[in-house]
Amino acid sequence: MLLVLTGATGTGKTALSLDVAEAVAAAGGAAEIVNADAMQLYRGMDVGTAKLPAAERRGVPHHLFDLWEVTETASVAAYRDAARSTIAAIEDRGAVPILVGGSGLYVESVVRQLDFPATDAGLRAEIEQEAVSSGAAALWRRLADVDPEAAGRIDPANVRKVVRALEVVTLTGRPFAASLPEAAPLWRPARTVRVEVAKEPLAARLAVRAERMWREEGLLDEVRGLLARGLAEGRTASRAVGYAQAIEVLRGERTIEEGVAETARATWRLVRRQRAWFGRDREAVVVDGLAPDAAERAFGALTAAA
């Protein structure tokens, strides 16, 4: 049985996944963790994504980290294929695969049979040029006119996703949201646990996390090194929360204080979108990430579904 641990940034999914893996081992089995955080797929993006160091993984096998260079554009379809192959291999070894992450479309691409429309390089280039000439806000308003549901799900500042949505609408003549059905068939049996933390403690955790990554953990030094490897040219990686702000600081466009504050604000905007996405799943078992029995409840959801 595939266990899926989802939830917003900062809710404790990583620690919970390790606790559940240890509970599986204590019950005589084995578990392996599969990453479903889009930004943790990038090599060298460690501090800003809160990527768990290998030394802290408690001996639990982890998969699908550090797949891409920061110059590569993210591909949900490529990730889906890699994740499904990894999950199948884990199951062949007799272990429990635990899919963990807060990137909603990446999770859903693995768990459900989604239809990913084809792309058209020429059309995409035209839309990207429109974004440059007219601005991100105008492009998002165009999307809102033709597909208000998709526009409601996409941050107006996320030009890449707005471009993709308009590309799909133009190519298929259907709303972009139609290619992401909320009740698409499951790829294989799975049990989903959604990790939640109440608004005030989560906001406090995220503020502390932003301060720590900037002040103590070396985010700026990490980004300096990644810029030398082409981070600024990467369409996906350069827009990641924390990294976009660090690039602006290093360019002299913000102060460090402004970078920290904007990182916290951008993270909270991400949290709201993640909650809206994952909240659609009415069958998920909801677990309080700060509760002492969180691991017990998540493990119980797995054993009850088996």
N, C-alpha and C positions, 0 to 999 in steps of 0.2 A: 504494500500500500504506500503510495506517495503521500508524504506529509508536506503541506505548503504552509509556511509561516509568513504572513504578510502584515502590513501595517505601516504607519507613517514613520518618517525619520525620527530617531531618538526615542522610540518606544521600548527598546531593549530586545529587538529580534535576535541580534547576534548572540548575546549571552544566553537567551532562552534556547536557541538552537543547540548550543553546546550542552546545556542542562538536559534537554530532551535526548540528545545523542547518548549522554551518559546514562540516562534512565533506560534507554533501549539496551545498552550494554549490560547494565545491572540485571536486566530481565533475561539475559542470556543471548541477546542478539547483537547486531552491529548496525551502525548508522553512518552515513556519509552526507556531507553538506554540499549543496549545489547553489552557487551564487545567482541571485536574480536582481542585483543592483547594477543598473546600466553603467554607472560611472566607475564601479569597481572592476569593470572589464578592461579598463585602461591601465597599461603598465606605467608605474611611477606616480599614479594618482592615489596616494596612500593617506596622507594627513587629512586632506579636505573631504575624503569619502569615508573616513573612520574605518579604513580597511584593517581587519584584525591581523596583526603580525603572526607569522608562522609559529613563533615560539609560544604564542598564547592560545593556540588552537586545541590544547589538551589532548593532542594525539589523534584527534578526529580528522579523517581525510576531508579536504576541502577541494572543490572543483570550480572551474570557470572564473578564475581571477587572472588578471594580467594577460588577457588574450590579444588586445589590440594596442597599436601605437597611438599616441595622442593625435596624430595627423589623420587617422582613419575615421571615416564617417560611420556612425553606429548603424547596424543593420539588425532589425528585430528578427527577420527571417533567418539570418545566419546564426544569431544567438539561439533561436528556437531549435534549429537543427542540432547544434552542438549540445544544448541542454538535454534534448530528448535522447540523443545517443549516450550521453553520460549517465542519465537516469536508468536507461535500459541496461547499461553495463553494471551499474551498482546493483540492480535487482538480480542480474545474472550471478552476481557474487553472493547472493543471499542476504544482502544488507538492505536497510531501509533508506531510501533517498529522502532528504529533507531539503526542499526548495525554499530558499530564504531571500527575501528582498522586498524593497518598497517601490520598485518600478512596475507600475500596474500592467502596462501593455506587455512587458517582458514576461511577467508571471502568467498572464492570460494566454500569451502566445504558446506557452508550453502546455498549460493545463487544458486548454480548449482548442477545438479545431476551427481556427480563424482563417478567413480568406484575406490574403494580402494581395491587393491589386498590383498589376505590373506598373513599372515606371516608364517614363519617357524623358530621356535626357534633354532633348530640345525644349520640350514644354517646361520642364523644371527650370532650365536656364532662363527662359522668358519670365517665369514667375519670380525667380530670384532677382532678376534685373528690375522688375517692378517694385520689389521690396526696397531695392537701393534707391530708385528714383522717386518713389512715392512715400516711402517710410513704412516701418513695421505697423504702426497704428492703422494706416490706411489699408494695408494688406489684410489685417485682421478684420476690419470693418467689411471688406469685400467678402471674406469668408462668412461673417455673421449674416450677410444678406442672403447667401446661397445655402448655408448650412448652419443655422443658429445653434443646433445641438452640439455640433463639433466645436464651434467657436466657444461655447460655454465650457468645454472641457479643456481648452488649450489656452495657456498663458499668452496674451497678446505680444509679450516680449520674446516668445519662443518662435522666432522667424522660421526656423527649420521645420517645425511641426505645422505651422500655418501654411508654408509652401507645400508640404506633402499633402495636407488635406485638400488644398485647392487643386493640386495635381490629380488626386484621385477623383474628385468631383468632376473635373473636366474630362478625364479619360473614360470614366464609367457612366457619367450622367446620373449617378446616384449620390446621396449624401455620404460623406466620409464615415459617419457613424454607422452606416449600414454595413460596412465591412468589419465592424467590431461588435457583433451581436452580443447582447447581454446574456443570452441563454444558448450559446453555441454548444454543440455536443462535446462532452469530455473526451480528451485524448485517451485517458485510462483512468481507472478509479483513483480518486484522490480525496484527502480530507484537508480542509483549509481551516487554519487557526488564525484569527486576526488579533494582533496585539494592539491594545489601546492603552493610552495614558490620559488622564484628565487634562483639560486645557491649561490650567495654571501651573501644575508641576511640569508639564511637558514644555511650556514656554520657558520656564526657569532652566530646565535641563538644556534646552537649545541655546539659550543665552550663554550659559557656562561653557558649552561645547564650542561656540564660536570664539569666545575669549581664549579658550585653551589652545585651539588650533592655530590662532594667530599669534598669541603671546608666548606660548610655551612649546608647541610641537613643531614649529618651523614651517608653517604653510608658505610664507614668502620665499624661503630658501628653496622649498620644493618647486614652487612655480618658476623661480629663476632657472632652475635646471631644466624644467620642462619646456620653457620658452626656447632654450637652446636646441631642443629636440623638435621644435615646430609646433608647440602648443597653440600659438596664436593663429596658425593656419588651419587647425582642426575645427571643423564645423560643429562637431558635437562636444568634444572635450573642453574647448575654450569657453563654452557657455555654462559649464557646470557651476552650481552654487559654491561660492567660496573662491573658485578659480577665476571666474569672470571678474570678481571684485579685486582679487589679488593682482590680476593683470593691470587693472586700472590704477591701483596704488603704485605699482612698479613703473608705470608710464607717467606718474606724477599727476594723474587726473583725480585722485582722491587721497586723503590722508589715511593713515592706518586706522585711526579712530572711526572714520567714515566707512572704511572697508569692513571693520568688525560689525558696526551697526547695520550696514546694508546686508551683510551675510546673514545676520540673525533675522532680518525682515524677509529676505528672499527665502530662507529656510522655512519660515512660517507660512509663506505663500505656497511653497511646495507641500507642506503638511496639509493645508486645506484641500489642495487638489488630490492628494493621496487619500485623504479621508473620504472625499466624495467618490473616488473610484472604488475603493475597497468596500465602502459602505453599501454598494449595490448588491453584494453577495449576502443574501439573507440566510444562507445555509451555513455560513462560517461560524465556528465556535469562537466566541469573543473572550479574550483573556486579558486581565489587567496586568500590564507588563511590570508593575511595581509590587504586585501581590506576592506574598511568600509562597503561595501554592501555584504560581503560574506554570512552572514546569510540570507539576503533577497534573494540572488540568489539561495541558497540551498533550502530554503523554497519554492521558486518559482518552482524549479525543481520537488519538491514533489507534489505541487498542480496541476502542469501542467500534471503530469502523472496520477493523481487520476481519 
